[in-house]
Amino acid sequence: MKHTVDARGLACPLPVVNTKNEMKNMQEGETVEVLVDNEIAVQNLTKFANVRGHGVQAEKLSDNEFRVVITAGKPAETAIPEEAEELCLPSSKTSNVVVLSSNCMGEGEEALGKALMKAFIFALTKQDTYPAKILMYNSGAYLSCQGSDSLEDLKLLEAEGVEIFTCGTCLNFYNLSEKLAVGSVTNMYDIVEMMSSAGKIIKP
């Protein structure tokens, strides 16, 4: 089965989001051909593939058309268009810090709160600019650990340069220390420092 994603004309991060969705139906060794119209999308797709251990090759077809071929589960040497070797990317991050102090969003029914939090994190991947950091503490620690419904979205944000931190004390309290699956462990001193220096704190 041939897998193709035409992402020409789509703004970041939609080329990556659409490719990720297409690859959900792919078996190891299958390839997906992604067509994009800018070098930034090529680099984002390359990072997406490398983070997940997929093979990736890119080819410049014309001034405004590129083909990126991703092979599921088959890491390979990345081929980047020569013109893209010294990319000067516009800043895709702000100085904002997102604080997730719970694995639920709002108060009320737990199932609804978890669904809202999943939607919130997914929505972060679709913004024009990303926060500089995401901090998780208390039950928010569950979001960055194995079994989290938001793990792939958090990994995508990390691949885009967003720094992700989870409170070590919270991981220990919930017996999650061995299950952290994205980002790194932090402490309360650093959490206070990062929040104090944030341009804006976003807390859903």
C-alpha positions as CSV (number, residue, x, y, z in Angstrom):
1,M,0.0,0.0,0.0
2,K,1.3,3.4,-1.0
3,H,1.2,6.1,1.7
4,T,1.2,9.7,0.6
5,V,0.7,13.0,2.5
6,D,0.3,16.2,0.5
7,A,1.2,18.9,3.0
8,R,1.9,21.6,0.5
9,G,0.5,24.9,1.6
10,L,0.0,23.7,5.2
11,A,1.4,25.7,8.1
12,C,3.6,24.1,10.8
13,P,3.0,21.8,12.6
14,L,0.3,20.4,10.3
15,P,2.8,18.6,8.0
16,V,4.1,16.7,11.0
17,V,0.7,16.1,12.5
18,N,-0.8,14.8,9.2
19,T,2.3,12.5,8.7
20,K,2.1,11.2,12.2
21,N,-1.6,10.3,11.7
22,E,-0.8,8.5,8.4
23,M,1.9,6.5,10.0
24,K,-0.5,5.1,12.6
25,N,-1.7,2.7,9.8
26,M,1.8,1.7,8.6
27,Q,3.8,-1.4,9.3
28,E,7.5,-1.6,9.9
29,G,9.4,-1.1,6.7
30,E,6.5,0.7,4.9
31,T,7.2,4.2,3.6
32,V,5.2,7.4,3.4
33,E,6.0,10.1,0.8
34,V,5.3,13.6,2.2
35,L,5.2,16.6,-0.2
36,V,5.9,20.0,1.3
37,D,6.7,23.4,0.0
38,N,9.3,24.8,2.3
39,E,12.6,23.8,3.9
40,I,11.3,24.4,7.5
41,A,8.8,21.6,7.0
42,V,11.6,19.4,5.7
43,Q,13.6,19.9,8.9
44,N,10.6,19.4,11.1
45,L,9.7,16.2,9.4
46,T,13.3,15.0,9.7
47,K,13.4,15.7,13.4
48,F,10.0,14.0,13.8
49,A,11.4,10.8,12.1
50,N,14.7,10.8,13.9
51,V,13.1,11.1,17.4
52,R,11.0,8.1,16.7
53,G,13.7,6.0,15.1
54,H,12.3,6.1,11.5
55,G,14.4,6.3,8.4
56,V,14.1,9.6,6.5
57,Q,15.3,11.0,3.2
58,A,14.6,14.4,1.7
59,E,14.8,15.6,-1.9
60,K,14.3,19.0,-3.4
61,L,12.1,18.8,-6.5
62,S,11.9,22.5,-7.3
63,D,12.3,25.9,-5.6
64,N,9.1,25.4,-3.7
65,E,8.6,21.6,-3.6
66,F,10.3,19.0,-1.5
67,R,9.7,15.3,-1.1
68,V,10.4,13.6,2.3
69,V,10.3,9.8,2.4
70,I,9.9,8.3,5.9
71,T,10.4,4.6,6.4
72,A,8.7,3.2,9.5
73,G,11.0,1.6,12.0
74,K,14.0,1.6,9.7
75,P,16.6,4.3,10.8
76,A,18.6,5.5,7.9
77,E,21.0,8.3,7.1
78,T,19.2,11.6,6.7
79,A,19.5,13.3,3.4
80,I,18.8,17.0,3.6
81,P,18.7,19.3,0.6
82,E,22.0,21.1,0.1
83,E,20.3,24.5,0.2
84,A,19.0,23.6,3.7
85,E,22.3,22.8,5.3
86,E,22.6,26.2,6.9
87,L,19.0,27.0,7.7
88,C,18.3,30.1,9.7
89,L,15.0,29.2,11.2
90,P,12.6,31.9,12.6
91,S,12.0,31.6,16.2
92,S,9.1,29.2,16.8
93,K,9.2,29.6,20.6
94,T,8.1,32.2,23.0
95,S,9.4,32.8,26.5
96,N,6.1,31.5,27.9
97,V,6.0,28.5,30.4
98,V,3.1,26.1,30.4
99,V,2.4,24.7,33.9
100,L,0.5,21.5,34.2
101,S,-0.2,20.8,37.9
102,S,-2.8,18.0,37.3
103,N,-3.6,15.4,34.7
104,C,-7.1,16.8,34.6
105,M,-8.1,20.2,33.2
106,G,-10.6,22.1,35.4
107,E,-12.8,20.8,38.1
108,G,-15.7,18.3,37.9
109,E,-15.9,14.9,36.3
110,E,-12.4,13.2,36.1
111,A,-13.0,11.6,32.7
112,L,-14.0,15.0,31.2
113,G,-11.0,16.7,32.9
114,K,-8.6,14.1,31.4
115,A,-10.1,14.5,28.0
116,L,-9.8,18.3,28.2
117,M,-6.2,18.1,29.2
118,K,-5.4,15.7,26.3
119,A,-7.1,18.2,23.9
120,F,-5.2,21.1,25.5
121,I,-1.8,19.5,25.0
122,F,-2.7,18.5,21.4
123,A,-3.7,22.1,20.8
124,L,-0.3,23.2,21.9
125,T,1.2,21.3,18.9
126,K,-1.0,23.2,16.5
127,Q,0.0,26.7,17.6
128,D,2.1,29.0,15.4
129,T,4.5,29.5,18.3
130,Y,5.4,27.1,21.1
131,P,6.1,27.7,24.8
132,A,9.7,27.7,25.9
133,K,9.1,25.1,28.6
134,I,6.4,22.8,30.0
135,L,6.5,22.1,33.7
136,M,4.6,19.2,35.3
137,Y,4.1,18.6,39.0
138,N,1.6,16.9,41.4
139,S,-0.6,14.6,39.3
140,G,0.5,16.4,36.2
141,A,3.5,14.1,36.4
142,Y,1.4,11.3,35.0
143,L,1.3,13.2,31.7
144,S,5.0,12.7,30.9
145,C,5.1,9.0,31.9
146,Q,4.4,5.7,30.2
147,G,0.7,5.2,29.5
148,S,-0.1,8.8,29.1
149,D,-2.5,9.6,26.2
150,S,-0.5,12.8,25.6
151,L,3.0,11.2,25.2
152,E,3.2,11.5,21.5
153,D,2.2,15.1,21.5
154,L,4.7,15.9,24.2
155,K,7.4,14.1,22.2
156,L,6.5,16.2,19.2
157,L,6.8,19.4,21.2
158,E,10.1,18.3,22.6
159,A,11.3,17.6,19.0
160,E,10.4,21.2,18.2
161,G,12.7,22.5,21.0
162,V,10.2,22.8,23.9
163,E,11.9,21.9,27.1
164,I,9.8,19.5,29.2
165,F,10.4,19.1,33.0
166,T,8.6,16.9,35.6
167,C,9.0,17.3,39.3
168,G,11.2,14.6,40.8
169,T,9.4,14.6,44.2
170,C,6.1,14.1,42.4
171,L,7.4,11.2,40.4
172,N,8.7,9.5,43.5
173,F,5.4,10.1,45.4
174,Y,3.3,8.5,42.6
175,N,5.9,5.7,42.1
176,L,6.6,7.0,38.5
177,S,10.3,7.5,38.7
178,E,11.0,4.5,36.3
179,K,8.2,5.4,33.9
180,L,9.3,8.9,32.8
181,A,9.0,8.8,29.0
182,V,9.6,12.4,27.8
183,G,11.7,15.3,29.1
184,S,13.7,15.4,32.2
185,V,13.4,15.5,36.0
186,T,13.5,18.8,37.8
187,N,13.3,20.1,41.4
188,M,11.3,22.8,43.2
189,Y,14.1,25.3,43.2
190,D,14.4,25.1,39.4
191,I,10.6,25.2,39.0
192,V,10.5,28.5,40.9
193,E,13.4,29.9,38.9
194,M,11.8,28.9,35.5
195,M,8.4,30.3,36.5
196,S,10.0,33.5,37.8
197,S,11.8,34.2,34.6
198,A,8.9,33.3,32.3
199,G,7.5,35.8,29.9
200,K,4.0,34.5,30.7
201,I,2.8,31.5,32.7
202,I,0.0,29.5,31.1
203,K,-1.9,27.3,33.5
204,P,-5.0,25.5,32.2
